[in-house]
Amino acid sequence: MFAGLFLAPLFLMIAPVAHSAELEFPPRAFHHALLEPPDGVLHGAGQDPVAFRDYSRALGPSTRPALFMTYINLAGSRESIERWGKNLTQELESWDSRSPVPQIGLAMVAGKDTGGGRDALVAEGGCDEQLEAFVEALRALGRPAFIRIGYEFEGSWNGYQPESYKRAFIRIARRLRQAKLDVATVWCSAGASAGNASTARMLEFYPGDEWVDWWGIDLFAEHELSSPVTEEFLSAASHHAKPVMIGESTPRLIGVDRGVESWKRWFAPYFRLIRRHPGIKAFCYINWEWREWSDRLGFPWHDWGDARIERNAEVLQRYREEIRRAGYLHAHEWP
């Protein structure tokens, strides 16, 4: 009885402290990188126009994403890149003259087949015509952009090799700088999705601080949010004085359907990871029903789940509360 009498008030005193710690959003590190905000975390979403619009509508105009996810393959045809550029310009202008800013996944692959990497071809100048079309498409946008060059570089599904990948990255980055475009290069890892590769192994693909503005990492399954691979990568980014972008993220194998359980298993640890790492300066969420896109594109995503936040009231409410915190930067706040 006495133990209970003394423990109850003690619990009441401790609980608010724990809750306060959960809400804490420490100031961000600032490395003076290209397009890096001095403080705050850029909010992005995608990864197609319909998903972006549904996500934005669900959250409301005050928290519309600052970053718009899109993809193009440098090893494709010049015509496909030109068509992509025109469509992207139209889509972005339908929103605003300044925001959202595109976050572009730039692939260098033959197709969707594993091992289709064309990084060596790019490095040798075999895709310079497409690169020029890409530069002109960026120029026509008339706004800043982030370019994840050869994103998920260590993923076996891309088939990139360290030396040719680095040379390809540098060739692209050099051309972007020669064009004097306001675009930031992002060196983006697949993280734990590519296995348990150490950061030392990832750095075999690193083109060097001179050519990289941001580091990036993609996060999907719940174990990746607490993986030593993730923590090691974030620590290395800090050592290199580079801000970090979560280039792609989605609650793989969990989705939103389970409401509170979905939130506790994936969303809560995801946002907690962002808040407690001051080096994370941007995140991008994929608001997809993965079975539909698996059928549409022919990828093995059938069991990834429905990640559309608007499809579950509990997840949506908590998501809204999270991104309304001071610390996240939305379309009306950046650039």
C-alpha positions as a Markdown table, in Angstrom:
| # | Residue | x | y | z |
|---|---|---|---|---|
| 1 | Met | 0.0 | 0.0 | 0.0 |
| 2 | Phe | 2.7 | 2.5 | 1.0 |
| 3 | Ala | 4.7 | 1.7 | -2.2 |
| 4 | Gly | 1.6 | 2.5 | -4.3 |
| 5 | Leu | 0.9 | 5.7 | -2.4 |
| 6 | Phe | 4.5 | 7.0 | -3.1 |
| 7 | Leu | 4.8 | 5.6 | -6.6 |
| 8 | Ala | 1.7 | 7.2 | -8.0 |
| 9 | Pro | 2.7 | 10.8 | -7.4 |
| 10 | Leu | 6.2 | 10.0 | -8.7 |
| 11 | Phe | 4.8 | 8.7 | -11.9 |
| 12 | Leu | 2.7 | 11.8 | -12.4 |
| 13 | Met | 5.8 | 13.9 | -12.0 |
| 14 | Ile | 7.9 | 11.8 | -14.4 |
| 15 | Ala | 5.3 | 11.3 | -17.2 |
| 16 | Pro | 5.2 | 14.9 | -18.4 |
| 17 | Val | 9.0 | 15.0 | -18.6 |
| 18 | Ala | 9.0 | 11.9 | -20.9 |
| 19 | His | 6.3 | 13.4 | -23.0 |
| 20 | Ser | 8.2 | 16.6 | -23.3 |
| 21 | Ala | 11.3 | 14.8 | -24.5 |
| 22 | Glu | 9.2 | 13.0 | -27.1 |
| 23 | Leu | 8.1 | 16.4 | -28.5 |
| 24 | Glu | 11.6 | 17.9 | -28.5 |
| 25 | Phe | 12.9 | 19.1 | -31.9 |
| 26 | Pro | 16.5 | 20.3 | -31.4 |
| 27 | Pro | 18.0 | 22.9 | -33.8 |
| 28 | Arg | 19.5 | 21.5 | -36.9 |
| 29 | Ala | 23.2 | 21.4 | -37.9 |
| 30 | Phe | 24.1 | 23.9 | -40.6 |
| 31 | His | 26.9 | 23.0 | -43.1 |
| 32 | His | 26.4 | 25.8 | -45.6 |
| 33 | Ala | 25.7 | 23.3 | -48.4 |
| 34 | Leu | 23.9 | 24.4 | -51.6 |
| 35 | Leu | 20.2 | 24.7 | -51.0 |
| 36 | Glu | 20.6 | 23.9 | -47.3 |
| 37 | Pro | 18.2 | 25.8 | -45.0 |
| 38 | Pro | 20.0 | 27.2 | -42.0 |
| 39 | Asp | 17.6 | 25.4 | -39.7 |
| 40 | Gly | 14.6 | 23.1 | -40.1 |
| 41 | Val | 13.7 | 20.0 | -42.1 |
| 42 | Leu | 12.4 | 20.3 | -45.7 |
| 43 | His | 9.2 | 18.4 | -46.2 |
| 44 | Gly | 8.8 | 16.5 | -49.4 |
| 45 | Ala | 6.4 | 13.9 | -51.0 |
| 46 | Gly | 5.5 | 12.0 | -54.1 |
| 47 | Gln | 6.3 | 10.1 | -56.1 |
| 48 | Asp | 3.9 | 10.9 | -58.9 |
| 49 | Pro | 1.7 | 14.0 | -59.4 |
| 50 | Val | -1.5 | 12.3 | -58.3 |
| 51 | Ala | 0.0 | 11.0 | -55.1 |
| 52 | Phe | 1.5 | 14.4 | -54.4 |
| 53 | Arg | -1.8 | 16.1 | -54.9 |
| 54 | Asp | -3.7 | 13.7 | -52.7 |
| 55 | Tyr | -1.1 | 14.0 | -50.0 |
| 56 | Ser | -1.1 | 17.8 | -50.2 |
| 57 | Arg | -4.9 | 17.9 | -50.1 |
| 58 | Ala | -5.0 | 15.7 | -47.1 |
| 59 | Leu | -2.6 | 17.9 | -45.1 |
| 60 | Gly | -3.9 | 21.3 | -46.2 |
| 61 | Pro | -2.3 | 24.4 | -47.7 |
| 62 | Ser | -0.3 | 25.4 | -44.6 |
| 63 | Thr | 1.7 | 22.2 | -44.7 |
| 64 | Arg | 2.0 | 21.6 | -48.4 |
| 65 | Pro | 5.3 | 19.9 | -49.2 |
| 66 | Ala | 8.3 | 22.0 | -50.3 |
| 67 | Leu | 9.8 | 19.1 | -52.3 |
| 68 | Phe | 8.2 | 17.3 | -55.3 |
| 69 | Met | 9.6 | 13.8 | -56.0 |
| 70 | Thr | 10.2 | 12.8 | -59.6 |
| 71 | Tyr | 12.4 | 10.4 | -61.7 |
| 72 | Ile | 14.1 | 10.2 | -65.0 |
| 73 | Asn | 16.7 | 7.9 | -66.6 |
| 74 | Leu | 19.8 | 9.4 | -68.1 |
| 75 | Ala | 20.4 | 6.3 | -70.1 |
| 76 | Gly | 17.0 | 6.7 | -71.8 |
| 77 | Ser | 16.4 | 8.6 | -75.0 |
| 78 | Arg | 16.8 | 12.3 | -75.4 |
| 79 | Glu | 13.2 | 12.6 | -76.4 |
| 80 | Ser | 12.0 | 10.9 | -73.2 |
| 81 | Ile | 14.1 | 13.4 | -71.1 |
| 82 | Glu | 12.7 | 16.4 | -73.1 |
| 83 | Arg | 9.1 | 15.1 | -72.6 |
| 84 | Trp | 9.7 | 14.6 | -68.9 |
| 85 | Gly | 11.1 | 18.1 | -68.6 |
| 86 | Lys | 8.1 | 19.7 | -70.2 |
| 87 | Asn | 5.6 | 17.7 | -68.1 |
| 88 | Leu | 7.5 | 18.5 | -64.9 |
| 89 | Thr | 7.5 | 22.2 | -65.8 |
| 90 | Gln | 3.8 | 22.2 | -66.4 |
| 91 | Glu | 3.1 | 20.3 | -63.1 |
| 92 | Leu | 5.2 | 22.5 | -61.0 |
| 93 | Glu | 3.8 | 25.7 | -62.5 |
| 94 | Ser | 0.3 | 24.5 | -61.7 |
| 95 | Trp | 1.2 | 24.9 | -58.1 |
| 96 | Asp | 3.3 | 28.0 | -57.8 |
| 97 | Ser | 6.1 | 30.0 | -59.5 |
| 98 | Arg | 8.6 | 29.2 | -56.7 |
| 99 | Ser | 7.5 | 26.0 | -54.9 |
| 100 | Pro | 7.5 | 23.0 | -54.8 |
| 101 | Val | 11.1 | 22.4 | -55.7 |
| 102 | Pro | 11.8 | 19.1 | -57.6 |
| 103 | Gln | 13.7 | 16.3 | -55.9 |
| 104 | Ile | 14.9 | 14.3 | -58.9 |
| 105 | Gly | 16.0 | 10.7 | -58.9 |
| 106 | Leu | 18.4 | 10.4 | -61.8 |
| 107 | Ala | 18.9 | 6.8 | -62.8 |
| 108 | Met | 21.6 | 5.4 | -65.1 |
| 109 | Val | 20.2 | 2.0 | -66.0 |
| 110 | Ala | 19.2 | 0.1 | -69.1 |
| 111 | Gly | 15.8 | -0.7 | -67.6 |
| 112 | Lys | 14.2 | -2.3 | -64.6 |
| 113 | Asp | 16.2 | -5.6 | -64.8 |
| 114 | Thr | 18.8 | -6.3 | -62.1 |
| 115 | Gly | 22.3 | -5.5 | -63.2 |
| 116 | Gly | 21.3 | -3.0 | -65.9 |
| 117 | Gly | 23.7 | -0.3 | -64.8 |
| 118 | Arg | 24.9 | 2.2 | -67.4 |
| 119 | Asp | 27.2 | 4.1 | -65.2 |
| 120 | Ala | 30.3 | 3.2 | -67.2 |
| 121 | Leu | 28.6 | 4.4 | -70.4 |
| 122 | Val | 27.7 | 7.7 | -68.7 |
| 123 | Ala | 31.2 | 8.1 | -67.4 |
| 124 | Glu | 32.7 | 7.6 | -70.9 |
| 125 | Gly | 30.4 | 10.3 | -72.4 |
| 126 | Gly | 28.0 | 7.8 | -74.1 |
| 127 | Cys | 25.0 | 9.7 | -72.6 |
| 128 | Asp | 26.2 | 13.3 | -73.1 |
| 129 | Glu | 23.4 | 14.0 | -75.5 |
| 130 | Gln | 20.9 | 13.0 | -72.9 |
| 131 | Leu | 22.8 | 14.9 | -70.2 |
| 132 | Glu | 22.5 | 18.1 | -72.3 |
| 133 | Ala | 18.7 | 17.5 | -72.6 |
| 134 | Phe | 18.6 | 17.1 | -68.8 |
| 135 | Val | 20.5 | 20.3 | -68.3 |
| 136 | Glu | 18.2 | 22.2 | -70.6 |
| 137 | Ala | 15.1 | 20.7 | -68.8 |
| 138 | Leu | 16.5 | 21.9 | -65.5 |
| 139 | Arg | 17.1 | 25.4 | -66.9 |
| 140 | Ala | 13.6 | 25.6 | -68.2 |
| 141 | Leu | 12.2 | 24.8 | -64.8 |
| 142 | Gly | 13.4 | 28.2 | -63.5 |
| 143 | Arg | 13.7 | 27.0 | -60.0 |
| 144 | Pro | 16.2 | 25.2 | -57.7 |
| 145 | Ala | 16.4 | 21.4 | -57.7 |
| 146 | Phe | 17.9 | 18.4 | -55.9 |
| 147 | Ile | 19.5 | 15.7 | -58.0 |
| 148 | Arg | 20.0 | 12.2 | -56.5 |
| 149 | Ile | 22.6 | 11.1 | -59.1 |
| 150 | Gly | 22.4 | 7.3 | -59.5 |
| 151 | Tyr | 20.3 | 7.0 | -56.4 |
| 152 | Glu | 20.6 | 3.8 | -54.3 |
| 153 | Phe | 24.1 | 3.4 | -55.8 |
| 154 | Glu | 25.0 | 0.2 | -53.9 |
| 155 | Gly | 21.8 | -1.6 | -54.6 |
| 156 | Ser | 22.3 | -4.7 | -56.7 |
| 157 | Trp | 19.2 | -3.9 | -58.7 |
| 158 | Asn | 21.1 | -1.0 | -60.3 |
| 159 | Gly | 24.3 | -2.9 | -61.1 |
| 160 | Tyr | 26.6 | 0.1 | -60.6 |
| 161 | Gln | 30.3 | -0.4 | -60.0 |
| 162 | Pro | 32.3 | 1.8 | -57.6 |
| 163 | Glu | 34.8 | 3.3 | -60.0 |
| 164 | Ser | 32.5 | 3.8 | -63.0 |
| 165 | Tyr | 29.8 | 5.1 | -60.7 |
| 166 | Lys | 32.1 | 7.7 | -59.2 |
| 167 | Arg | 33.3 | 8.9 | -62.6 |
| 168 | Ala | 29.7 | 9.1 | -63.9 |
| 169 | Phe | 28.7 | 11.1 | -60.8 |
| 170 | Ile | 31.5 | 13.6 | -61.3 |
| 171 | Arg | 30.8 | 13.9 | -65.1 |
| 172 | Ile | 27.2 | 14.8 | -64.3 |
| 173 | Ala | 28.0 | 17.1 | -61.4 |
| 174 | Arg | 30.7 | 18.9 | -63.4 |
| 175 | Arg | 28.2 | 19.6 | -66.3 |
| 176 | Leu | 25.6 | 20.9 | -63.9 |
| 177 | Arg | 28.1 | 23.3 | -62.4 |
| 178 | Gln | 29.3 | 24.4 | -65.8 |
| 179 | Ala | 25.7 | 25.3 | -66.6 |
| 180 | Lys | 25.6 | 27.4 | -63.4 |
| 181 | Leu | 22.3 | 25.9 | -62.4 |
| 182 | Asp | 20.9 | 26.3 | -58.9 |
| 183 | Val | 20.8 | 22.5 | -58.2 |
| 184 | Ala | 22.3 | 20.5 | -55.4 |
| 185 | Thr | 23.8 | 17.1 | -56.0 |
| 186 | Val | 22.8 | 14.3 | -53.6 |
| 187 | Trp | 24.8 | 11.1 | -53.0 |
| 188 | Cys | 22.0 | 8.7 | -52.0 |
| 189 | Ser | 22.4 | 5.3 | -50.4 |
| 190 | Ala | 19.9 | 2.5 | -50.4 |
| 191 | Gly | 20.8 | 2.0 | -46.7 |
| 192 | Ala | 19.7 | -1.2 | -45.0 |
| 193 | Ser | 17.6 | -2.2 | -48.0 |
| 194 | Ala | 20.8 | -3.1 | -49.8 |
| 195 | Gly | 21.8 | -5.4 | -47.0 |
| 196 | Asn | 24.1 | -4.6 | -44.1 |
| 197 | Ala | 26.9 | -3.0 | -46.0 |
| 198 | Ser | 29.1 | -0.9 | -43.8 |
| 199 | Thr | 29.6 | 2.8 | -44.5 |
| 200 | Ala | 33.2 | 1.9 | -45.5 |
| 201 | Arg | 31.7 | -0.2 | -48.3 |
| 202 | Met | 29.4 | 2.6 | -49.3 |
| 203 | Leu | 32.3 | 5.0 | -49.4 |
| 204 | Glu | 33.9 | 2.9 | -52.1 |
| 205 | Phe | 31.2 | 4.6 | -54.3 |
| 206 | Tyr | 31.9 | 8.1 | -52.9 |
| 207 | Pro | 32.9 | 10.6 | -55.6 |
| 208 | Gly | 34.3 | 13.0 | -53.0 |
| 209 | Asp | 33.2 | 16.0 | -51.0 |
| 210 | Glu | 34.0 | 18.4 | -53.8 |
| 211 | Trp | 31.2 | 16.9 | -56.0 |
| 212 | Val | 28.6 | 16.1 | -53.4 |
| 213 | Asp | 26.4 | 18.8 | -51.8 |
| 214 | Trp | 24.1 | 16.5 | -49.7 |
| 215 | Trp | 24.2 | 12.9 | -48.5 |
| 216 | Gly | 21.0 | 10.9 | -48.9 |
| 217 | Ile | 19.5 | 7.7 | -47.6 |
| 218 | Asp | 16.3 | 5.8 | -48.4 |
| 219 | Leu | 14.4 | 4.2 | -45.5 |
| 220 | Phe | 11.6 | 1.6 | -45.8 |
| 221 | Ala | 11.2 | -1.3 | -43.5 |
| 222 | Glu | 10.8 | -0.7 | -39.7 |
| 223 | His | 14.1 | -2.3 | -38.8 |
| 224 | Glu | 15.9 | 0.3 | -41.0 |
| 225 | Leu | 14.8 | 3.1 | -38.6 |
| 226 | Ser | 17.0 | 1.7 | -35.8 |
| 227 | Ser | 19.6 | -0.1 | -37.9 |
| 228 | Pro | 23.3 | 0.3 | -37.2 |
| 229 | Val | 23.7 | 0.9 | -40.9 |
| 230 | Thr | 21.5 | 3.9 | -40.7 |
| 231 | Glu | 23.2 | 5.3 | -37.6 |
| 232 | Glu | 26.6 | 4.7 | -39.0 |
| 233 | Phe | 25.7 | 6.5 | -42.2 |
| 234 | Leu | 24.3 | 9.5 | -40.4 |
| 235 | Ser | 27.4 | 9.7 | -38.3 |
| 236 | Ala | 29.6 | 9.6 | -41.3 |
| 237 | Ala | 27.6 | 12.4 | -43.0 |
| 238 | Ser | 28.2 | 14.6 | -40.0 |
| 239 | His | 31.9 | 13.7 | -40.2 |
| 240 | His | 32.0 | 14.9 | -43.8 |
| 241 | Ala | 30.0 | 18.0 | -42.9 |
| 242 | Lys | 27.1 | 17.2 | -45.2 |
| 243 | Pro | 23.4 | 17.7 | -44.6 |
| 244 | Val | 21.3 | 14.5 | -45.0 |
| 245 | Met | 18.1 | 14.0 | -47.1 |
| 246 | Ile | 15.9 | 11.0 | -46.6 |
| 247 | Gly | 15.4 | 10.6 | -50.3 |
| 248 | Glu | 12.6 | 8.0 | -50.2 |
| 249 | Ser | 10.6 | 6.6 | -47.3 |
| 250 | Thr | 7.4 | 4.6 | -46.9 |
| 251 | Pro | 6.1 | 2.1 | -44.3 |
| 252 | Arg | 7.0 | -1.0 | -46.2 |
| 253 | Leu | 5.1 | -4.2 | -45.1 |
| 254 | Ile | 3.1 | -2.1 | -42.6 |
| 255 | Gly | 1.2 | 0.6 | -44.4 |
| 256 | Val | -1.5 | 2.7 | -42.7 |
| 257 | Asp | -4.4 | 0.2 | -42.4 |
| 258 | Arg | -3.7 | -0.7 | -38.8 |
| 259 | Gly | -4.1 | 2.8 | -37.6 |
| 260 | Val | -2.5 | 3.3 | -34.1 |
| 261 | Glu | -0.4 | 0.1 | -34.6 |
| 262 | Ser | 0.9 | 1.4 | -37.9 |
| 263 | Trp | 1.8 | 4.7 | -36.3 |
| 264 | Lys | 3.6 | 3.1 | -33.4 |
| 265 | Arg | 5.5 | 0.6 | -35.5 |
| 266 | Trp | 6.7 | 2.9 | -38.3 |
| 267 | Phe | 5.7 | 6.5 | -38.2 |
| 268 | Ala | 6.6 | 7.3 | -34.6 |
| 269 | Pro | 10.1 | 5.9 | -34.8 |
| 270 | Tyr | 10.5 | 7.4 | -38.3 |
| 271 | Phe | 9.8 | 11.0 | -37.1 |
| 272 | Arg | 11.7 | 10.3 | -33.9 |
| 273 | Leu | 14.8 | 9.4 | -36.0 |
| 274 | Ile | 14.4 | 12.7 | -37.9 |
| 275 | Arg | 14.0 | 14.8 | -34.8 |
| 276 | Arg | 16.9 | 13.4 | -32.8 |
| 277 | His | 19.4 | 13.7 | -35.7 |
| 278 | Pro | 20.2 | 17.4 | -36.3 |
| 279 | Gly | 22.0 | 16.5 | -39.5 |
| 280 | Ile | 18.8 | 15.4 | -41.2 |
| 281 | Lys | 17.6 | 18.4 | -43.1 |
| 282 | Ala | 15.0 | 16.9 | -45.5 |
| 283 | Phe | 12.6 | 14.0 | -45.8 |
| 284 | Cys | 10.5 | 12.7 | -48.7 |
| 285 | Tyr | 7.5 | 10.4 | -48.2 |
| 286 | Ile | 6.1 | 8.1 | -50.8 |
| 287 | Asn | 2.3 | 8.3 | -50.6 |
| 288 | Trp | 1.5 | 5.2 | -52.6 |
| 289 | Glu | -0.7 | 2.1 | -52.6 |
| 290 | Trp | 2.1 | -0.2 | -53.4 |
| 291 | Arg | 0.0 | -3.1 | -54.8 |
| 292 | Glu | -1.4 | -0.9 | -57.5 |
| 293 | Trp | 2.0 | 0.4 | -58.5 |
| 294 | Ser | 3.5 | -3.1 | -58.5 |
| 295 | Asp | 0.8 | -4.2 | -61.0 |
| 296 | Arg | 1.3 | -1.0 | -63.0 |
| 297 | Leu | 5.1 | -1.1 | -63.2 |
| 298 | Gly | 5.9 | -4.8 | -62.8 |
| 299 | Phe | 8.0 | -4.5 | -59.6 |
| 300 | Pro | 7.7 | -7.0 | -56.7 |
| 301 | Trp | 6.0 | -4.5 | -54.3 |
| 302 | His | 2.7 | -6.4 | -53.9 |
| 303 | Asp | 3.0 | -6.9 | -50.1 |
| 304 | Trp | 4.4 | -3.4 | -49.2 |
| 305 | Gly | 1.0 | -2.1 | -48.2 |
| 306 | Asp | -1.1 | 1.0 | -48.6 |
| 307 | Ala | 1.0 | 4.0 | -47.5 |
| 308 | Arg | -1.5 | 6.7 | -48.4 |
| 309 | Ile | -1.9 | 8.7 | -45.2 |
| 310 | Glu | -5.3 | 9.9 | -46.3 |
| 311 | Arg | -6.6 | 6.3 | -46.1 |
| 312 | Asn | -6.6 | 6.0 | -42.3 |
| 313 | Ala | -8.1 | 8.7 | -40.1 |
| 314 | Glu | -5.8 | 7.9 | -37.1 |
| 315 | Val | -2.6 | 8.0 | -39.1 |
| 316 | Leu | -3.7 | 11.2 | -40.9 |
| 317 | Gln | -4.5 | 13.0 | -37.7 |
| 318 | Arg | -1.2 | 12.1 | -36.1 |
| 319 | Tyr | 0.7 | 12.9 | -39.2 |
| 320 | Arg | -0.9 | 16.3 | -39.4 |
| 321 | Glu | 0.1 | 16.9 | -35.8 |
| 322 | Glu | 3.7 | 15.9 | -36.4 |
| 323 | Ile | 4.4 | 18.0 | -39.4 |
| 324 | Arg | 2.8 | 21.1 | -37.9 |
| 325 | Arg | 5.6 | 21.1 | -35.3 |
| 326 | Ala | 8.0 | 24.1 | -35.6 |
| 327 | Gly | 11.0 | 22.6 | -37.3 |
| 328 | Tyr | 9.5 | 21.3 | -40.5 |
| 329 | Leu | 9.7 | 23.6 | -43.6 |
| 330 | His | 6.8 | 23.6 | -46.0 |
| 331 | Ala | 6.1 | 25.1 | -49.5 |
| 332 | His | 5.2 | 28.6 | -48.2 |
| 333 | Glu | 8.3 | 28.7 | -46.0 |
| 334 | Trp | 11.0 | 27.6 | -48.5 |
| 335 | Pro | 12.7 | 28.5 | -50.7 |
